[in-house]
Amino acid sequence: MRTQKTLSLHSIITCLYPAGRSGSGGDTLTVWSSPVSSTTTTVLDQPTMKALDKQNVAQALSVVPGVVLQKSGSRNEEQVKVRGFDSRQVPVYFDGVPIYVPYDGNLDLARILTNNLGAVEVSKGYSSLLHGPNQMGGAINITTLKKQVWDIARDGAVVRTMPTICMLHLPPAAILGICKSAVAS
C-alpha cells in the first residue's frame, strides 16, 4: 500500500513538471496537506437540543451523523450503534462516570430526559484510554447542567446557596429584592 501511494505521488509530480524545461528556472511546487483525525467528536448542547425539540437522549442522538438508533428487546429499548458498533463497544458516561446495566447490559437512552442536561458528547472512533475498555466504536458522555449559585448578604454575612433553597428561607420582600438585582445585573 505504501508503494502505491509513493508511485502515484511520483507520477503526479512528474506530470505537473513540464518535460522540456531545465531545473534552473526556479519554479517551486508546494504541496499542502491537512491532518485527518481518526476521532470525530460531536457535541449537542442544551440550546441545540431545545431548538431541535429533542425530549430524550435517544432523540438527540438521532441527529448525529454515524449514529443509528434501534428499538429492541422485550422492553422495546432504544439502543445506540455508533459506526456499526453496538452498545457493548460504545460505553455511555454520565458526567464522566460509566453507566452499566447489570440485567442485560443494554441501556435505554429514551429514559434519560434532556431538560436537565448541559450537553451530549459523542466521540466516534478511537477514544481516550482514560475512559476505560470496550471503546471500539467511540464513547457517549452525557453532562448535566451546572448549578446556579447565588451569594446572599444577610446581617453582614454572605451565604452561598442555590435559588430553590434560598426561596424557601427568605421573606417575600427579600426574594423580590434578589430577583430585581438579578434582573438588573
N, CA, C and O of each residue as an XYZ file, in Angstrom:
740
protein
N       0.830     -1.193      0.000
C       0.000      0.000      0.000
C       0.869      1.249      0.000
O       0.548      2.230     -0.671
N       1.959      1.219      0.743
C       2.839      2.372      0.805
C       3.495      2.623     -0.550
O       3.680      3.777     -0.937
N       3.846      1.580     -1.267
C       4.467      1.731     -2.577
C       3.506      2.375     -3.566
O       3.915      3.207     -4.376
N       2.240      1.999     -3.508
C       1.263      2.585     -4.419
C       1.113      4.077     -4.181
O       1.009      4.853     -5.131
N       1.100      4.488     -2.909
C       0.990      5.918     -2.617
C       2.215      6.665     -3.137
O       2.083      7.749     -3.704
N       3.400      6.096     -2.949
C       4.623      6.746     -3.399
C       4.648      6.842     -4.922
O       5.017      7.881     -5.469
N       4.265      5.782     -5.602
C       4.258      5.811     -7.061
C       3.240      6.801     -7.598
O       3.524      7.518     -8.558
N       2.071      6.854     -7.001
C       1.068      7.786     -7.504
C       1.488      9.229     -7.249
O       1.239     10.091     -8.092
N       2.115      9.516     -6.113
C       2.612     10.858     -5.844
C       3.728     11.205     -6.820
O       3.787     12.329     -7.319
N       4.616     10.249     -7.099
C       5.700     10.472     -8.049
C       5.142     10.744     -9.449
O       5.643     11.616    -10.158
N       4.116     10.005     -9.841
C       3.545     10.221    -11.173
C       2.841     11.569    -11.268
O       2.854     12.194    -12.329
N       2.231     12.027    -10.186
C       1.589     13.345    -10.199
C       2.625     14.446    -10.337
O       2.424     15.394    -11.096
N       3.727     14.333     -9.616
C       4.767     15.368     -9.677
C       5.404     15.404    -11.064
O       5.644     16.482    -11.607
N       5.680     14.227    -11.645
C       6.291     14.233    -12.974
C       5.326     14.739    -14.038
O       5.765     15.320    -15.030
N       4.033     14.533    -13.860
C       3.066     15.054    -14.831
C       2.944     16.568    -14.732
O       2.722     17.237    -15.742
N       3.084     17.113    -13.538
C       2.947     18.552    -13.366
C       4.173     19.315    -13.871
O       4.059     20.476    -14.266
N       5.327     18.684    -13.861
C       6.549     19.354    -14.268
C       6.709     19.214    -15.781
O       6.712     18.094    -16.291
N       6.842     20.319    -16.506
C       6.985     20.236    -17.967
C       8.247     19.473    -18.363
O       9.283     19.598    -17.711
N       8.158     18.689    -19.425
C       9.246     17.792    -19.812
C      10.443     18.535    -20.398
O      11.576     18.122    -20.154
N      10.250     19.587    -21.143
C      11.351     20.223    -21.857
C      12.064     21.309    -21.079
O      12.978     21.923    -21.631
N      11.711     21.585    -19.847
C      12.310     22.700    -19.115
C      13.490     22.223    -18.295
O      13.541     21.075    -17.852
N      14.423     23.113    -18.106
C      15.557     22.789    -17.247
C      15.212     23.168    -15.817
O      14.295     23.958    -15.593
N      15.921     22.626    -14.861
C      15.639     22.863    -13.455
C      16.154     24.188    -12.954
O      15.981     24.472    -11.769
N      16.785     25.035    -13.778
C      17.365     26.286    -13.300
C      16.384     27.441    -13.314
O      16.766     28.563    -12.981
N      15.137     27.210    -13.687
C      14.159     28.281    -13.789
C      13.666     28.781    -12.441
O      13.105     29.875    -12.376
N      13.848     28.041    -11.379
C      13.427     28.480    -10.062
C      11.964     28.224     -9.757
O      11.426     28.819     -8.823
N      11.293     27.349    -10.522
C       9.898     27.022    -10.236
C       9.816     26.195     -8.958
O      10.656     25.333     -8.702
N       8.781     26.476     -8.159
C       8.601     25.776     -6.891
C       7.240     25.109     -6.875
O       6.237     25.719     -7.245
N       7.208     23.874     -6.451
C       5.958     23.139     -6.299
C       5.720     22.941     -4.809
O       6.518     22.299     -4.126
N       4.617     23.496     -4.305
C       4.282     23.377     -2.888
C       3.084     22.457     -2.738
O       2.052     22.658     -3.380
N       3.221     21.461     -1.901
C       2.142     20.515     -1.647
C       1.622     20.769     -0.245
O       2.380     20.718      0.724
N       0.317     21.044     -0.136
C      -0.307     21.299      1.155
C      -1.065     20.062      1.601
O      -1.600     19.320      0.777
N      -1.109     19.849      2.875
C      -1.894     18.729      3.399
C      -2.602     19.178      4.659
O      -2.181     20.124      5.324
N      -3.661     18.501      4.972
C      -4.367     18.774      6.216
C      -4.519     17.464      6.965
O      -4.852     16.440      6.368
N      -4.276     17.491      8.268
C      -4.378     16.246      9.028
C      -5.825     15.774      9.112
O      -6.744     16.581      9.254
N      -6.015     14.479      9.026
C      -7.333     13.884      9.143
C      -7.397     13.169     10.480
O      -6.607     12.263     10.747
N      -8.319     13.569     11.299
C      -8.455     12.976     12.620
C      -9.181     11.649     12.516
O     -10.158     11.516     11.780
N      -8.691     10.668     13.262
C      -9.370      9.371     13.275
C     -10.560      9.390     14.230
O     -11.401      8.492     14.189
N     -10.636     10.402     15.085
C     -11.747     10.532     16.018
C     -12.539     11.782     15.676
O     -11.973     12.863     15.509
N     -13.826     11.630     15.574
C     -14.703     12.756     15.312
C     -15.608     12.933     16.515
O     -16.242     11.978     16.964
N     -15.671     14.138     17.035
C     -16.487     14.421     18.209
C     -17.599     15.388     17.829
O     -17.363     16.409     17.184
N     -18.814     15.048     18.243
C     -19.975     15.902     18.026
C     -20.565     16.245     19.380
O     -20.793     15.357     20.202
N     -20.815     17.521     19.620
C     -21.381     17.967     20.890
C     -22.735     18.618     20.615
O     -22.840     19.558     19.828
N     -23.759     18.103     21.273
C     -25.093     18.710     21.232
C     -25.319     19.396     22.570
O     -25.459     18.724     23.592
N     -25.356     20.726     22.579
C     -25.556     21.437     23.838
C     -27.051     21.667     24.088
O     -27.891     21.340     23.250
N     -27.362     22.234     25.251
C     -28.750     22.431     25.673
C     -29.551     23.294     24.689
O     -30.668     22.909     24.343
N     -29.037     24.442     24.221
C     -29.825     25.234     23.262
C     -30.108     24.488     21.953
O     -31.180     24.646     21.369
N     -29.160     23.683     21.496
C     -29.378     22.914     20.267
C     -30.460     21.871     20.466
O     -31.316     21.694     19.599
N     -30.435     21.173     21.603
C     -31.449     20.151     21.863
C     -32.834     20.777     22.011
O     -33.832     20.193     21.588
N     -32.892     21.979     22.618
C     -34.187     22.665     22.733
C     -34.684     23.138     21.374
O     -35.871     23.023     21.069
N     -33.779     23.668     20.560
C     -34.177     24.156     19.236
C     -34.666     23.019     18.342
O     -35.565     23.214     17.525
N     -34.082     21.841     18.493
C     -34.495     20.684     17.699
C     -35.657     19.932     18.334
O     -36.143     18.954     17.766
N     -36.111     20.379     19.508
C     -37.227     19.777     20.238
C     -36.988     18.294     20.514
O     -37.831     17.449     20.213
N     -35.826     17.996     21.091
C     -35.479     16.624     21.455
C     -35.747     16.440     22.942
O     -35.168     17.137     23.775
N     -36.625     15.502     23.271
C     -37.070     15.301     24.653
C     -36.174     14.356     25.441
O     -36.087     14.475     26.663
N     -35.505     13.419     24.768
C     -34.639     12.483     25.480
C     -33.338     12.301     24.702
O     -33.194     12.797     23.585
N     -32.400     11.586     25.306
C     -31.073     11.431     24.715
C     -31.143     10.645     23.408
O     -30.404     10.941     22.469
N     -32.014      9.656     23.339
C     -32.136      8.873     22.107
C     -32.571      9.758     20.941
O     -32.036      9.636     19.839
N     -33.528     10.641     21.172
C     -33.960     11.554     20.115
C     -32.843     12.525     19.747
O     -32.670     12.855     18.574
N     -32.086     12.984     20.741
C     -30.990     13.916     20.471
C     -29.892     13.249     19.647
O     -29.319     13.875     18.755
N     -29.596     11.984     19.938
C     -28.550     11.282     19.197
C     -28.968     10.947     17.772
O     -28.118     10.627     16.940
N     -30.252     11.016     17.480
C     -30.715     10.673     16.133
C     -30.247     11.670     15.076
O     -30.283     11.354     13.886
N     -29.809     12.866     15.476
C     -29.349     13.865     14.507
C     -27.842     13.811     14.280
O     -27.329     14.517     13.411
N     -27.125     12.990     15.042
C     -25.669     12.908     14.923
C     -25.316     11.965     13.771
O     -25.809     10.838     13.736
N     -24.474     12.397     12.829
C     -24.086     11.506     11.738
C     -23.275     10.321     12.250
O     -22.428     10.477     13.129
N     -23.534      9.148     11.704
C     -22.826      7.941     12.112
C     -23.457      7.222     13.281
O     -22.969      6.170     13.693
N     -24.541      7.770     13.827
C     -25.231      7.162     14.963
C     -26.581      6.638     14.486
O     -27.360      7.363     13.867
N     -26.846      5.367     14.785
C     -28.104      4.733     14.402
C     -28.780      4.234     15.661
O     -28.136      3.623     16.513
N     -30.081      4.490     15.786
C     -30.853      4.015     16.930
C     -31.773      2.894     16.485
O     -32.310      2.911     15.377
N     -31.943      1.924     17.364
C     -32.884      0.849     17.067
C     -33.580      0.431     18.347
O     -32.988      0.435     19.427
N     -34.833      0.073     18.210
C     -35.597     -0.436     19.347
C     -35.485     -1.949     19.332
O     -35.684     -2.583     18.296
N     -35.164     -2.530     20.492
C     -35.007     -3.978     20.533
C     -35.338     -4.496     21.922
O     -35.492     -3.729     22.873
N     -35.441     -5.791     22.014
C     -35.706     -6.443     23.284
C     -37.178     -6.451     23.632
O     -38.002     -5.812     22.977
N     -37.486     -7.191     24.679
C     -38.878     -7.285     25.114
C     -39.367     -5.992     25.747
O     -40.572     -5.760     25.848
N     -38.424     -5.143     26.177
C     -38.797     -3.868     26.793
C     -38.820     -2.724     25.787
O     -39.062     -1.577     26.163
N     -38.569     -3.024     24.497
C     -38.589     -2.023     23.431
C     -37.654     -0.855     23.747
O     -38.063      0.306     23.706
N     -36.409     -1.169     24.060
C     -35.420     -0.172     24.470
C     -34.769      0.482     23.264
O     -34.538     -0.162     22.240
N     -34.476      1.770     23.396
C     -33.726      2.489     22.367
C     -32.248      2.207     22.593
O     -31.680      2.627     23.602
N     -31.627      1.505     21.665
C     -30.206      1.212     21.754
C     -29.472      1.959     20.659
O     -30.031      2.242     19.600
N     -28.224      2.273     20.923
C     -27.442      3.091     20.011
C     -26.362      2.239     19.346
O     -25.787      1.339     19.958
N     -26.106      2.550     18.084
C     -24.980      1.979     17.358
C     -24.203      3.150     16.772
O     -24.771      4.016     16.108
N     -22.906      3.166     17.023
C     -22.045      4.221     16.504
C     -21.094      3.586     15.502
O     -20.285      2.727     15.855
N     -21.196      4.011     14.259
C     -20.389      3.476     13.161
C     -20.448      1.949     13.102
O     -19.445      1.300     12.802
N     -21.605      1.382     13.383
C     -21.799     -0.054     13.294
C     -21.508     -0.823     14.566
O     -21.818     -2.012     14.639
N     -20.926     -0.193     15.565
C     -20.631     -0.861     16.834
C     -21.827     -0.713     17.762
O     -22.389      0.374     17.890
N     -22.214     -1.805     18.406
C     -23.390     -1.760     19.279
C     -23.019     -1.237     20.659
O     -21.887     -0.812     20.889
N     -23.974     -1.270     21.567
C     -23.798     -0.644     22.879
C     -22.726     -1.316     23.732
O     -22.270     -0.722     24.709
N     -22.314     -2.519     23.396
C     -21.234     -3.148     24.167
C     -19.881     -2.535     23.842
O     -18.974     -2.583     24.673
N     -19.723     -1.962     22.658
C     -18.462     -1.329     22.273
C     -18.529      0.200     22.310
O     -17.551      0.872     21.984
N     -19.676      0.745     22.705
C     -19.837      2.200     22.827
C     -20.348      2.494     24.234
O     -21.559      2.515     24.454
N     -19.447      2.720     25.188
C     -19.911      2.979     26.555
C     -20.556      4.355     26.687
O     -20.239      5.287     25.948
N     -21.468      4.452     27.644
C     -22.163      5.705     27.932
C     -21.719      6.178     29.310
O     -21.706      5.408     30.270
N     -21.355      7.456     29.395
C     -20.901      8.054     30.650
C     -21.867      9.158     31.051
O     -22.381      9.885     30.200
N     -22.108      9.277     32.336
C     -22.949     10.339     32.878
C     -22.055     11.200     33.753
O     -21.679     10.788     34.850
N     -21.712     12.381     33.285
C     -20.733     13.265     33.932
C     -19.407     12.548     34.159
O     -18.769     12.733     35.195
N     -18.993     11.734     33.199
C     -17.716     11.040     33.268
C     -17.740      9.714     33.993
O     -16.724      9.019     34.024
N     -18.865      9.339     34.577
C     -18.987      8.069     35.302
C     -19.691      7.069     34.388
O     -20.768      7.368     33.870
N     -19.104      5.884     34.177
C     -19.741      4.930     33.263
C     -21.069      4.410     33.796
O     -21.225      4.190     34.997
N     -22.020      4.218     32.892
C     -23.331      3.677     33.243
C     -23.356      2.216     32.814
O     -23.127      1.893     31.649
N     -23.635      1.347     33.765
C     -23.740     -0.078     33.477
C     -25.118     -0.562     33.888
O     -25.645     -0.139     34.916
N     -25.707     -1.448     33.092
C     -26.987     -2.066     33.410
C     -26.699     -3.536     33.697
O     -26.314     -4.274     32.790
N     -26.879     -3.974     34.943
C     -26.490     -5.349     35.280
C     -27.381     -6.423     34.673
O     -26.936     -7.560     34.516
N     -28.623     -6.104     34.326
C     -29.555     -7.127     33.843
C     -29.082     -7.739     32.526
O     -28.815     -8.938     32.456
N     -28.981     -6.927     31.499
C     -28.539     -7.446     30.202
C     -27.503     -6.554     29.519
O     -27.079     -6.852     28.403
N     -27.091     -5.475     30.166
C     -26.081     -4.592     29.607
C     -26.598     -3.582     28.612
O     -25.817     -2.794     28.079
N     -27.897     -3.578     28.342
C     -28.478     -2.646     27.373
C     -29.090     -1.453     28.093
O     -30.000     -1.609     28.907
N     -28.593     -0.277     27.794
C     -29.079      0.952     28.406
C     -30.140      1.573     27.509
O     -29.913      1.764     26.315
N     -31.288      1.885     28.077
C     -32.368      2.531     27.328
C     -32.149      4.039     27.375
O     -32.413      4.674     28.396
N     -31.670      4.613     26.279
C     -31.361      6.041     26.236
C     -32.603      6.913     26.174
O     -32.509      8.123     26.379
N     -33.763      6.332     25.896
C     -35.003      7.110     25.874
C     -35.473      7.444     27.283
O     -36.360      8.282     27.448
N     -34.903      6.814     28.296
C     -35.285      7.101     29.682
C     -34.556      8.314     30.260
O     -34.944      8.817     31.314
N     -33.526      8.781     29.599
C     -32.760      9.936     30.084
C     -33.288     11.174     29.368
O     -33.106     11.320     28.159
N     -33.939     12.062     30.107
C     -34.537     13.268     29.529
C     -33.492     14.362     29.362
O     -32.491     14.387     30.078
N     -33.725     15.261     28.419
C     -32.745     16.302     28.105
C     -32.978     17.623     28.824
O     -32.184     18.548     28.655
N     -34.043     17.748     29.623
C     -34.326     19.049     30.232
C     -33.297     19.455     31.284
O     -33.140     20.651     31.530
N     -32.594     18.526     31.910
C     -31.570     18.865     32.900
C     -30.162     18.603     32.397
O     -29.217     18.603     33.185
N     -30.005     18.383     31.112
C     -28.690     18.079     30.562
C     -28.031     19.334     30.016
O     -28.692     20.201     29.445
N     -26.726     19.418     30.198
C     -25.966     20.518     29.633
C     -25.537     20.226     28.212
O     -25.587     21.102     27.348
N     -25.107     18.971     27.963
C     -24.645     18.589     26.631
C     -24.583     17.075     26.524
O     -24.513     16.361     27.524
N     -24.611     16.612     25.295
C     -24.382     15.206     24.974
C     -23.237     15.185     23.977
O     -23.347     15.752     22.890
N     -22.132     14.532     24.343
C     -20.937     14.492     23.508
C     -20.751     13.079     22.971
O     -20.726     12.114     23.735
N     -20.622     12.965     21.660
C     -20.420     11.672     21.015
C     -19.040     11.678     20.374
O     -18.772     12.476     19.476
N     -18.159     10.785     20.834
C     -16.841     10.609     20.231
C     -16.892      9.358     19.381
O     -17.099      8.261     19.899
N     -16.706      9.511     18.087
C     -16.753      8.370     17.180
C     -15.333      7.948     16.839
O     -14.464      8.793     16.625
N     -15.100      6.666     16.789
C     -13.763      6.158     16.516
C     -13.044      5.882     17.815
O     -13.673      5.600     18.835
N     -11.726      5.963     17.780
C     -10.940      5.667     18.968
C     -11.094      6.781     19.986
O     -11.035      7.961     19.637
N     -11.293      6.410     21.245
C     -11.433      7.383     22.324
C     -10.251      7.250     23.269
O      -9.402      6.374     23.102
N     -10.208      8.117     24.251
C      -9.113      8.120     25.209
C      -9.106      6.844     26.039
O     -10.161      6.319     26.395
N      -7.922      6.354     26.340
C      -7.794      5.177     27.197
C      -8.188      5.480     28.636
O      -8.411      4.562     29.425
N      -8.273      6.746     28.979
C      -8.674      7.118     30.335
C     -10.125      6.756     30.617
O     -10.514      6.617     31.777
N     -10.930      6.601     29.565
C     -12.331      6.230     29.761
C     -12.512      4.760     30.082
O     -13.566      4.369     30.583
N     -11.520      3.941     29.809
C     -11.630      2.523     30.124
C     -11.722      1.654     28.889
O     -11.490      2.120     27.773
N     -12.068      0.367     29.090
C     -12.078     -0.587     27.978
C     -13.365     -0.524     27.161
O     -14.284      0.236     27.467
N     -13.403     -1.345     26.114
C     -14.581     -1.548     25.257
C     -15.031     -0.279     24.551
O     -16.220      0.038     24.545
N     -14.100      0.444     23.959
C     -14.443      1.676     23.247
C     -14.059      1.595     21.783
O     -13.470      2.532     21.245
N     -14.375      0.514     21.149
C     -14.007      0.373     19.739
C     -14.803      1.321     18.853
O     -14.271      1.842     17.873
N     -16.062      1.551     19.181
C     -16.894      2.419     18.359
C     -16.868      3.868     18.780
O     -17.281      4.735     18.010
N     -16.395      4.157     19.978
C     -16.387      5.518     20.486
C     -16.940      5.565     21.891
O     -16.916      4.562     22.605
N     -17.437      6.714     22.295
C     -17.995      6.897     23.635
C     -19.031      8.008     23.595
O     -18.962      8.915     22.766
N     -19.994      7.920     24.511
C     -21.029      8.943     24.658
C     -20.938      9.471     26.077
O     -21.029      8.703     27.034
N     -20.760     10.784     26.219
C     -20.681     11.404     27.538
C     -21.851     12.375     27.681
O     -22.000     13.312     26.896
N     -22.669     12.133     28.691
C     -23.832     12.971     28.971
C     -23.475     13.840     30.167
O     -23.147     13.316     31.232
N     -23.535     15.165     30.011
C     -23.201     16.062     31.115
C     -24.442     16.822     31.554
O     -25.284     17.192     30.736
N     -24.540     17.049     32.854
C     -25.688     17.760     33.410
C     -25.438     19.262     33.386
O     -24.315     19.718     33.171
N     -26.502     20.016     33.608
C     -26.380     21.467     33.708
C     -25.608     21.832     34.965
O     -25.696     21.143     35.981
N     -24.863     22.901     34.890
C     -24.151     23.388     36.066
C     -25.140     24.106     36.968
O     -26.000     24.845     36.490
N     -25.021     23.894     38.257
C     -25.934     24.503     39.221
C     -25.708     26.007     39.279
O     -24.576     26.486     39.214
N     -26.805     26.737     39.402
C     -26.728     28.184     39.566
C     -26.623     28.469     41.058
O     -27.414     27.956     41.849
N     -25.655     29.283     41.439
C     -25.421     29.583     42.846
C     -25.535     31.087     43.050
O     -24.999     31.876     42.272
N     -26.240     31.470     44.107
C     -26.390     32.881     44.449
C     -25.631     33.176     45.733
O     -25.575     32.348     46.642
N     -25.044     34.377     45.794
C     -24.460     34.878     47.032
C     -25.459     35.855     47.636
O     -25.829     36.845     47.004
N     -25.895     35.573     48.865
C     -26.901     36.399     49.523
C     -26.274     37.012     50.770
O     -25.701     36.309     51.602
N     -26.393     38.340     50.887
C     -25.888     39.028     52.071
C     -27.034     39.220     53.048
O     -28.064     39.802     52.708
N     -26.847     38.725     54.266
C     -27.876     38.887     55.295
C     -27.175     39.087     56.635
O     -26.365     38.260     57.055
N     -27.489     40.169     57.285
C     -26.902     40.516     58.578
C     -25.375     40.540     58.513
O     -24.710     40.076     59.438
N     -24.823     41.072     57.440
C     -23.382     41.217     57.324
C     -22.655     39.961     56.888
O     -21.444     40.014     56.670
N     -23.330     38.843     56.751
C     -22.688     37.598     56.333
C     -23.139     37.246     54.916
O     -24.275     37.523     54.533
N     -22.266     36.653     54.166
C     -22.594     36.225     52.807
C     -22.838     34.721     52.832
O     -21.999     33.940     53.283
N     -24.004     34.341     52.336
C     -24.385     32.932     52.300
C     -24.425     32.497     50.847
O     -25.038     33.159     50.009
N     -23.781     31.399     50.555
C     -23.779     30.868     49.188
C     -24.810     29.747     49.121
O     -24.707     28.761     49.851
N     -25.809     29.897     48.240
C     -26.900     28.932     48.185
C     -27.436     28.812     46.770
O     -27.095     29.606     45.893
N     -28.269     27.825     46.560
C     -28.933     27.655     45.266
C     -30.277     28.370     45.312
O     -30.848     28.507     46.394
N     -30.801     28.828     44.182
C     -32.037     29.622     44.168
C     -33.229     28.927     44.815
O     -33.991     29.583     45.524
N     -33.422     27.639     44.603
C     -34.604     26.975     45.160
C     -34.542     26.907     46.675
O     -35.568     27.050     47.340
N     -33.357     26.692     47.232
C     -33.223     26.636     48.690
C     -33.414     28.018     49.282
O     -34.057     28.170     50.320
N     -32.858     29.028     48.627
C     -32.934     30.380     49.166
C     -34.362     30.901     49.141
O     -34.733     31.682     50.017
N     -35.161     30.506     48.189
C     -36.544     30.973     48.122
C     -37.370     30.446     49.294
O     -38.343     31.081     49.701
N     -36.994     29.310     49.829
C     -37.764     28.733     50.926
C     -37.511     29.436     52.254
O     -38.384     29.431     53.122
N     -36.346     30.036     52.431
C     -35.960     30.558     53.733
C     -35.971     32.080     53.833
O     -35.624     32.619     54.883
N     -36.351     32.775     52.792
C     -36.330     34.231     52.835
C     -37.749     34.785     52.798
O     -38.638     34.183     52.195
N     -37.966     35.939     53.446
C     -39.285     36.576     53.367
C     -39.535     37.094     51.951
O     -38.587     37.307     51.195
N     -40.816     37.301     51.585
C     -41.152     37.728     50.220
C     -40.474     39.021     49.789
O     -40.115     39.155     48.620
N     -40.286     39.977     50.698
C     -39.634     41.239     50.317
C     -38.185     40.995     49.909
O     -37.695     41.610     48.962
N     -37.503     40.105     50.613
C     -36.113     39.799     50.275
C     -36.030     39.078     48.934
O     -35.122     39.334     48.143
N     -36.972     38.181     48.681
C     -36.983     37.468     47.406
C     -37.193     38.445     46.265
O     -36.542     38.335     45.226
N     -38.100     39.407     46.449
C     -38.352     40.404     45.418
C     -37.105     41.241     45.172
O     -36.790     41.552     44.023
N     -36.386     41.612     46.238
C     -35.158     42.387     46.085
C     -34.079     41.613     45.351
O     -33.368     42.180     44.522
N     -33.944     40.323     45.643
C     -32.941     39.496     44.969
C     -33.287     39.349     43.496
O     -32.414     39.439     42.633
N     -34.561     39.124     43.215
C     -34.971     38.961     41.819
C     -34.737     40.241     41.033
O     -34.321     40.186     39.875
N     -35.001     41.405     41.652
C     -34.764     42.671     40.957
C     -33.280     42.871     40.701
O     -32.897     43.329     39.625
N     -32.430     42.530     41.684
C     -30.992     42.709     41.486
C     -30.459     41.709     40.465
O     -29.520     42.024     39.734
N     -31.037     40.510     40.402
C     -30.594     39.523     39.414
C     -30.970     39.963     38.007
O     -30.212     39.738     37.064
N     -32.142     40.593     37.858
C     -32.572     41.066     36.547
C     -31.751     42.277     36.134
O     -31.429     42.429     34.956
N     -31.408     43.144     37.085
C     -30.647     44.351     36.772
C     -29.219     44.029     36.355
O     -28.634     44.760     35.557
N     -28.650     42.953     36.879
C     -27.246     42.638     36.566
C     -27.100     41.752     35.391
O     -25.981     41.405     35.014
